[in-house]
């Protein structure tokens, strides 16, 4: 009967104006015993709807009844759990957020005040009275509020308040058998704790848990982290499941950030303060695998060279999920010299002063802050000097590598892998996009846009929304061949301009026929010239799941 009520609300607009107990006044429950459905009444006879009684001690059944008698037009159980676009984990929490329940703050305050003046016997009497005479909407036994630093595997019946500072994407466990999501919470004392959510509970809390919001957490599980996985002296982790109660405190704590200059890395080695950095990314290295000294497990890292107005390159080592997400995005647009802002990093003595991301770090590309805009303006004014520095890093990287091992015949190229860099020698045999070598792109992130050239617009094509200007950008899809075979390679920006010996602004003024002639002359000029191309991969296609080779550097052989 109840599910049929939901189904009727999905197709009947009038039904959605009614409460569950009002339904029998306008609809009848008719049909064979196993095939009954709600039908619209043909007569005006008054009928009284009754909802089965539920006792407050019955928990979720009571709160479901409360929602049924107060919410009009529900279409599913999920409809009851969702309020203001947030899906809650229990009917009790959903009813509380809708204002159908009162908070227990008055009872908490009553106990706190009594503890200041009453003797133990009187406190026990008061506690028993509250349990017997009041219907408590929250578990009073969980009223003990503890900071994260005090939580251990023996902790039971507690509440903690903390801010979600990092929400990692869901992933498979190391064994590949379990879906899990890792988060980092930080309380007012600055203590951080790793939180894990498994399987179906990931979707349950996905919309509720938002970064930089403070939450009250009750009925979670604290476990000891195995010694081989312990980092930064964090010995315990929290597990959130469907029984955990989480509510937004509606507060937005101001982060105690410390934005430091890149050349002061050594001054902050060993400090416990939060450190944030901002700089221009000018070079990114391949993904490396480093085995942990403590656990012996392999960890992936990607190093990025960044600078600020001091013009001294500093190494930022990006770890964990940043390697194949944010760092891969930086690699896609490294030729545009993007601004990156990284929070909660650790200073290191490595490479005469560098920075490492932590599990709680976030990396924003081309943010819209004042500091980022000042850096972008400085980059425009010093672009030539920065480009010289950028090229010197590329040359130094090449000299340090074992070049004979990097040259690979096309037929023996490894399977395309994110972050993989290889070198091949061959010739350009064709350019396949003769009719579309110039497109409009954002001047900040270089992503394709539909905005008319020269206009300012709000760009949302990248991880950080920002204001950009539409400008022409060059792209070439070439066929590159050696004696063993051929492959398609994409050249973006200045590399495409280098090959075709023209710039995007001029090519954008050419007619389609003139562009085709320019491309044909380029093919003719390069058909007998041997080139070395250093290339990596980029993502394209629906959902960005397809890998394709793109050039990072072109060298005359």
QUIDAVEN-V885350 format. One record per residue. N is the residue number from 1. RES is the residue in three letters. OMEGA is omega as a letter, one per 30 degrees, with the letter a starting at -180 (999 if undefined). Layout:
# QUIDAVEN-V885350
n=N res=RES omega=OMEGA
n=N res=RES omega=OMEGA
This chain:
# QUIDAVEN-V885350
n=1 res=UNK omega=a
n=2 res=UNK omega=l
n=3 res=UNK omega=l
n=4 res=UNK omega=l
n=5 res=UNK omega=l
n=6 res=UNK omega=a
n=7 res=UNK omega=l
n=8 res=UNK omega=l
n=9 res=UNK omega=a
n=10 res=UNK omega=a
n=11 res=UNK omega=a
n=12 res=UNK omega=a
n=13 res=UNK omega=l
n=14 res=UNK omega=a
n=15 res=UNK omega=a
n=16 res=UNK omega=l
n=17 res=UNK omega=a
n=18 res=UNK omega=l
n=19 res=UNK omega=a
n=20 res=UNK omega=a
n=21 res=UNK omega=l
n=22 res=UNK omega=a
n=23 res=UNK omega=a
n=24 res=UNK omega=l
n=25 res=UNK omega=a
n=26 res=UNK omega=a
n=27 res=UNK omega=l
n=28 res=UNK omega=l
n=29 res=UNK omega=a
n=30 res=UNK omega=l
n=31 res=UNK omega=l
n=32 res=UNK omega=a
n=33 res=UNK omega=a
n=34 res=UNK omega=a
n=35 res=UNK omega=a
n=36 res=UNK omega=l
n=37 res=UNK omega=l
n=38 res=UNK omega=l
n=39 res=UNK omega=l
n=40 res=UNK omega=l
n=41 res=UNK omega=l
n=42 res=UNK omega=l
n=43 res=UNK omega=a
n=44 res=UNK omega=l
n=45 res=UNK omega=a
n=46 res=UNK omega=l
n=47 res=UNK omega=a
n=48 res=UNK omega=l
n=49 res=UNK omega=l
n=50 res=UNK omega=l
n=51 res=UNK omega=a
n=52 res=UNK omega=a
n=53 res=UNK omega=l
n=54 res=UNK omega=a
n=55 res=UNK omega=l
n=56 res=UNK omega=a
n=57 res=UNK omega=a
n=58 res=UNK omega=l
n=59 res=UNK omega=a
n=60 res=UNK omega=l
n=61 res=UNK omega=l
n=62 res=UNK omega=a
n=63 res=UNK omega=l
n=64 res=UNK omega=l
n=65 res=UNK omega=l
n=66 res=UNK omega=l
n=67 res=UNK omega=l
n=68 res=UNK omega=a
n=69 res=UNK omega=a
n=70 res=UNK omega=a
n=71 res=UNK omega=a
n=72 res=UNK omega=l
n=73 res=UNK omega=l
n=74 res=UNK omega=a
n=75 res=UNK omega=l
n=76 res=UNK omega=l
n=77 res=UNK omega=l
n=78 res=UNK omega=l
n=79 res=UNK omega=l
n=80 res=UNK omega=a
n=81 res=UNK omega=a
n=82 res=UNK omega=l
n=83 res=UNK omega=a
n=84 res=UNK omega=l
n=85 res=UNK omega=l
n=86 res=UNK omega=l
n=87 res=UNK omega=a
n=88 res=UNK omega=a
n=89 res=UNK omega=a
n=90 res=UNK omega=l
n=91 res=UNK omega=l
n=92 res=UNK omega=a
n=93 res=UNK omega=l
n=94 res=UNK omega=l
n=95 res=UNK omega=l
n=96 res=UNK omega=a
n=97 res=UNK omega=l
n=98 res=UNK omega=l
n=99 res=UNK omega=a
n=100 res=UNK omega=l
n=101 res=UNK omega=l
n=102 res=UNK omega=l
n=103 res=UNK omega=a
n=104 res=UNK omega=a
n=105 res=UNK omega=a
n=106 res=UNK omega=l
n=107 res=UNK omega=l
n=108 res=UNK omega=a
n=109 res=UNK omega=l
n=110 res=UNK omega=l
n=111 res=UNK omega=l
n=112 res=UNK omega=l
n=113 res=UNK omega=a
n=114 res=UNK omega=a
n=115 res=UNK omega=a
n=116 res=UNK omega=a
n=117 res=UNK omega=a
n=118 res=UNK omega=l
n=119 res=UNK omega=a
n=120 res=UNK omega=a
n=121 res=UNK omega=l
n=122 res=UNK omega=l
n=123 res=UNK omega=l
n=124 res=UNK omega=l
n=125 res=UNK omega=l
n=126 res=UNK omega=a
n=127 res=UNK omega=l
n=128 res=UNK omega=l
n=129 res=UNK omega=l
n=130 res=UNK omega=l
n=131 res=UNK omega=a
n=132 res=UNK omega=a
n=133 res=UNK omega=a
n=134 res=UNK omega=l
n=135 res=UNK omega=a
n=136 res=UNK omega=a
n=137 res=UNK omega=l
n=138 res=UNK omega=a
n=139 res=UNK omega=a
n=140 res=UNK omega=l
n=141 res=UNK omega=l
n=142 res=UNK omega=a
n=143 res=UNK omega=l
n=144 res=UNK omega=a
n=145 res=UNK omega=a
n=146 res=UNK omega=l
n=147 res=UNK omega=a
n=148 res=UNK omega=a
n=149 res=UNK omega=a
n=150 res=UNK omega=a
n=151 res=UNK omega=l
n=152 res=UNK omega=a
n=153 res=UNK omega=l
n=154 res=UNK omega=a
n=155 res=UNK omega=l
n=156 res=UNK omega=l
n=157 res=UNK omega=a
n=158 res=UNK omega=l
n=159 res=UNK omega=l
n=160 res=UNK omega=l
n=161 res=UNK omega=a
n=162 res=UNK omega=a
n=163 res=UNK omega=l
n=164 res=UNK omega=a
n=165 res=UNK omega=l
n=166 res=UNK omega=l
n=167 res=UNK omega=a
n=168 res=UNK omega=l
n=169 res=UNK omega=l
n=170 res=UNK omega=a
n=171 res=UNK omega=l
n=172 res=UNK omega=l
n=173 res=UNK omega=a
n=174 res=UNK omega=l
n=175 res=UNK omega=l
n=176 res=UNK omega=a
n=177 res=UNK omega=a
n=178 res=UNK omega=l
n=179 res=UNK omega=l
n=180 res=UNK omega=l
n=181 res=UNK omega=a
n=182 res=UNK omega=l
n=183 res=UNK omega=l
n=184 res=UNK omega=l
n=185 res=UNK omega=l
n=186 res=UNK omega=a
n=187 res=UNK omega=a
n=188 res=UNK omega=l
n=189 res=UNK omega=l
n=190 res=UNK omega=l
n=191 res=UNK omega=l
n=192 res=UNK omega=l
n=193 res=UNK omega=l
n=194 res=UNK omega=l
n=195 res=UNK omega=a
n=196 res=UNK omega=l
n=197 res=UNK omega=a
n=198 res=UNK omega=l
n=199 res=UNK omega=a
n=200 res=UNK omega=l
n=201 res=UNK omega=l
n=202 res=UNK omega=l
n=203 res=UNK omega=a
n=204 res=UNK omega=a
n=205 res=UNK omega=a
n=206 res=UNK omega=a
n=207 res=UNK omega=a
n=208 res=UNK omega=a
n=209 res=UNK omega=a
n=210 res=UNK omega=a
n=211 res=UNK omega=l
n=212 res=UNK omega=l
n=213 res=UNK omega=a
n=214 res=UNK omega=a
n=215 res=UNK omega=l
n=216 res=UNK omega=a
n=217 res=UNK omega=a
n=218 res=UNK omega=l
n=219 res=UNK omega=l
n=220 res=UNK omega=a
n=221 res=UNK omega=l
n=222 res=UNK omega=l
n=223 res=UNK omega=l
n=224 res=UNK omega=l
n=225 res=UNK omega=l
n=226 res=UNK omega=a
n=227 res=UNK omega=a
n=228 res=UNK omega=a
n=229 res=UNK omega=a
n=230 res=UNK omega=l
n=231 res=UNK omega=l
n=232 res=UNK omega=l
n=233 res=UNK omega=l
n=234 res=UNK omega=a
n=235 res=UNK omega=a
n=236 res=UNK omega=l
n=237 res=UNK omega=a
n=238 res=UNK omega=l
n=239 res=UNK omega=l
n=240 res=UNK omega=l
n=241 res=UNK omega=a
n=242 res=UNK omega=l
n=243 res=UNK omega=a
n=244 res=UNK omega=l
n=245 res=UNK omega=a
n=246 res=UNK omega=l
n=247 res=UNK omega=l
n=248 res=UNK omega=l
n=249 res=UNK omega=a
n=250 res=UNK omega=l
n=251 res=UNK omega=l
n=252 res=UNK omega=a
n=253 res=UNK omega=l
n=254 res=UNK omega=a
n=255 res=UNK omega=l
n=256 res=UNK omega=a
n=257 res=UNK omega=l
n=258 res=UNK omega=l
n=259 res=UNK omega=a
n=260 res=UNK omega=l
n=261 res=UNK omega=a
n=262 res=UNK omega=a
n=263 res=UNK omega=l
n=264 res=UNK omega=a
n=265 res=UNK omega=a
n=266 res=UNK omega=l
n=267 res=UNK omega=a
n=268 res=UNK omega=l
n=269 res=UNK omega=l
n=270 res=UNK omega=a
n=271 res=UNK omega=l
n=272 res=UNK omega=l
n=273 res=UNK omega=l
n=274 res=UNK omega=l
n=275 res=UNK omega=l
n=276 res=UNK omega=l
n=277 res=UNK omega=l
n=278 res=UNK omega=a
n=279 res=UNK omega=l
n=280 res=UNK omega=l
n=281 res=UNK omega=a
n=282 res=UNK omega=l
n=283 res=UNK omega=l
n=284 res=UNK omega=a
n=285 res=UNK omega=l
n=286 res=UNK omega=l
n=287 res=UNK omega=l
n=288 res=UNK omega=l
n=289 res=UNK omega=a
n=290 res=UNK omega=a
n=291 res=UNK omega=a
n=292 res=UNK omega=l
n=293 res=UNK omega=a
n=294 res=UNK omega=a
n=295 res=UNK omega=a
n=296 res=UNK omega=a
n=297 res=UNK omega=l
n=298 res=UNK omega=l
n=299 res=UNK omega=l
n=300 res=UNK omega=a
n=301 res=UNK omega=l
n=302 res=UNK omega=a
n=303 res=UNK omega=a
n=304 res=UNK omega=l
n=305 res=UNK omega=a
n=306 res=UNK omega=l
n=307 res=UNK omega=l
n=308 res=UNK omega=a
n=309 res=UNK omega=l
n=310 res=UNK omega=l
n=311 res=UNK omega=l
n=312 res=UNK omega=a
n=313 res=UNK omega=l
n=314 res=UNK omega=a
n=315 res=UNK omega=l
n=316 res=UNK omega=l
n=317 res=UNK omega=l
n=318 res=UNK omega=a
n=319 res=UNK omega=l
n=320 res=UNK omega=a
n=321 res=UNK omega=l
n=322 res=UNK omega=a
n=323 res=UNK omega=a
n=324 res=UNK omega=l
n=325 res=UNK omega=a
n=326 res=UNK omega=a
n=327 res=UNK omega=l
n=328 res=UNK omega=l
n=329 res=UNK omega=l
n=330 res=UNK omega=l
n=331 res=UNK omega=a
n=332 res=UNK omega=a
n=333 res=UNK omega=a
n=334 res=UNK omega=a
n=335 res=UNK omega=l
n=336 res=UNK omega=a
n=337 res=UNK omega=a
n=338 res=UNK omega=l
n=339 res=UNK omega=l
n=340 res=UNK omega=l
n=341 res=UNK omega=a
n=342 res=UNK omega=a
n=343 res=UNK omega=l
n=344 res=UNK omega=l
n=345 res=UNK omega=l
n=346 res=UNK omega=l
n=347 res=UNK omega=a
n=348 res=UNK omega=l
n=349 res=UNK omega=a
n=350 res=UNK omega=l
n=351 res=UNK omega=l
n=352 res=UNK omega=l
n=353 res=UNK omega=a
n=354 res=UNK omega=a
n=355 res=UNK omega=l
n=356 res=UNK omega=l
n=357 res=UNK omega=l
n=358 res=UNK omega=a
n=359 res=UNK omega=a
n=360 res=UNK omega=a
n=361 res=UNK omega=l
n=362 res=UNK omega=a
n=363 res=UNK omega=l
n=364 res=UNK omega=a
n=365 res=UNK omega=a
n=366 res=UNK omega=l
n=367 res=UNK omega=a
n=368 res=UNK omega=a
n=369 res=UNK omega=l
n=370 res=UNK omega=a
n=371 res=UNK omega=l
n=372 res=UNK omega=l
n=373 res=UNK omega=l
n=374 res=UNK omega=l
n=375 res=UNK omega=l
n=376 res=UNK omega=l
n=377 res=UNK omega=l
n=378 res=UNK omega=l
n=379 res=UNK omega=l
n=380 res=UNK omega=a
n=381 res=UNK omega=a
n=382 res=UNK omega=a
n=383 res=UNK omega=a
n=384 res=UNK omega=l
n=385 res=UNK omega=l
n=386 res=UNK omega=l
n=387 res=UNK omega=l
n=388 res=UNK omega=l
n=389 res=UNK omega=l
n=390 res=UNK omega=a
n=391 res=UNK omega=l
n=392 res=UNK omega=l
n=393 res=UNK omega=l
n=394 res=UNK omega=a
n=395 res=UNK omega=a
n=396 res=UNK omega=l
n=397 res=UNK omega=a
n=398 res=UNK omega=a
n=399 res=UNK omega=a
n=400 res=UNK omega=a
n=401 res=UNK omega=l
n=402 res=UNK omega=a
n=403 res=UNK omega=a
n=404 res=UNK omega=a
n=405 res=UNK omega=a
n=406 res=UNK omega=a
n=407 res=UNK omega=a
n=408 res=UNK omega=l
n=409 res=UNK omega=a
n=410 res=UNK omega=a
n=411 res=UNK omega=a
n=412 res=UNK omega=l
n=413 res=UNK omega=l
n=414 res=UNK omega=l
n=415 res=UNK omega=a
n=416 res=UNK omega=a
n=417 res=UNK omega=a
n=418 res=UNK omega=l
n=419 res=UNK omega=a
n=420 res=UNK omega=l
n=421 res=UNK omega=l
n=422 res=UNK omega=l
n=423 res=UNK omega=l
n=424 res=UNK omega=l
n=425 res=UNK omega=l
n=426 res=UNK omega=a
n=427 res=UNK omega=l
n=428 res=UNK omega=a
n=429 res=UNK omega=a
n=430 res=UNK omega=l
n=431 res=UNK omega=a
n=432 res=UNK omega=a
n=433 res=UNK omega=a
n=434 res=UNK omega=a
n=435 res=UNK omega=a
n=436 res=UNK omega=a
n=437 res=UNK omega=l
n=438 res=UNK omega=l
n=439 res=UNK omega=l
n=440 res=UNK omega=a
n=441 res=UNK omega=l
n=442 res=UNK omega=a
n=443 res=UNK omega=a
n=444 res=UNK omega=a
n=445 res=UNK omega=l
n=446 res=UNK omega=l
n=447 res=UNK omega=a
n=448 res=UNK omega=l
n=449 res=UNK omega=l
n=450 res=UNK omega=a
n=451 res=UNK omega=l
n=452 res=UNK omega=a
n=453 res=UNK omega=l
n=454 res=UNK omega=a
n=455 res=UNK omega=l
n=456 res=UNK omega=a
n=457 res=UNK omega=l
n=458 res=UNK omega=a
n=459 res=UNK omega=l
n=460 res=UNK omega=a
n=461 res=UNK omega=a
n=462 res=UNK omega=a
n=463 res=UNK omega=l
n=464 res=UNK omega=l
n=465 res=UNK omega=a
n=466 res=UNK omega=l
n=467 res=UNK omega=a
n=468 res=UNK omega=l
n=469 res=UNK omega=l
n=470 res=UNK omega=a
n=471 res=UNK omega=l
n=472 res=UNK omega=l
n=473 res=UNK omega=a
n=474 res=UNK omega=l
n=475 res=UNK omega=l
n=476 res=UNK omega=l
n=477 res=UNK omega=a
n=478 res=UNK omega=l
n=479 res=UNK omega=a
n=480 res=UNK omega=a
n=481 res=UNK omega=l
n=482 res=UNK omega=a
n=483 res=UNK omega=a
n=484 res=UNK omega=a
n=485 res=UNK omega=l
n=486 res=UNK omega=l
n=487 res=UNK omega=l
n=488 res=UNK omega=l
n=489 res=UNK omega=l
n=490 res=UNK omega=l
n=491 res=UNK omega=l
n=492 res=UNK omega=l
n=493 res=UNK omega=a
n=494 res=UNK omega=l
n=495 res=UNK omega=l
n=496 res=UNK omega=l
n=497 res=UNK omega=l
n=498 res=UNK omega=a
n=499 res=UNK omega=a
n=500 res=UNK omega=l
n=501 res=UNK omega=l
n=502 res=UNK omega=a
n=503 res=UNK omega=a
n=504 res=UNK omega=a
n=505 res=UNK omega=l
n=506 res=UNK omega=a
n=507 res=UNK omega=l
n=508 res=UNK omega=a
n=509 res=UNK omega=a
n=510 res=UNK omega=l
n=511 res=UNK omega=a
n=512 res=UNK omega=l
n=513 res=UNK omega=l
n=514 res=UNK omega=l
n=515 res=UNK omega=l
n=516 res=UNK omega=l
n=517 res=UNK omega=l
n=518 res=UNK omega=l
n=519 res=UNK omega=l
n=520 res=UNK omega=l
n=521 res=UNK omega=l
n=522 res=UNK omega=l
n=523 res=UNK omega=l
n=524 res=UNK omega=a
n=525 res=UNK omega=a
n=526 res=UNK omega=a
n=527 res=UNK omega=l
n=528 res=UNK omega=a
n=529 res=UNK omega=a
n=530 res=UNK omega=a
n=531 res=UNK omega=l
n=532 res=UNK omega=l
n=533 res=UNK omega=l
n=534 res=UNK omega=a
n=535 res=UNK omega=l
n=536 res=UNK omega=a
n=537 res=UNK omega=l
n=538 res=UNK omega=a
n=539 res=UNK omega=l
n=540 res=UNK omega=a
n=541 res=UNK omega=a
n=542 res=UNK omega=a
n=543 res=UNK omega=l
n=544 res=UNK omega=a
n=545 res=UNK omega=a
n=546 res=UNK omega=l
n=547 res=UNK omega=l
n=548 res=UNK omega=l
n=549 res=UNK omega=l
n=550 res=UNK omega=a
n=551 res=UNK omega=l
n=552 res=UNK omega=a
n=553 res=UNK omega=l
n=554 res=UNK omega=a
n=555 res=UNK omega=l
n=556 res=UNK omega=a
n=557 res=UNK omega=999
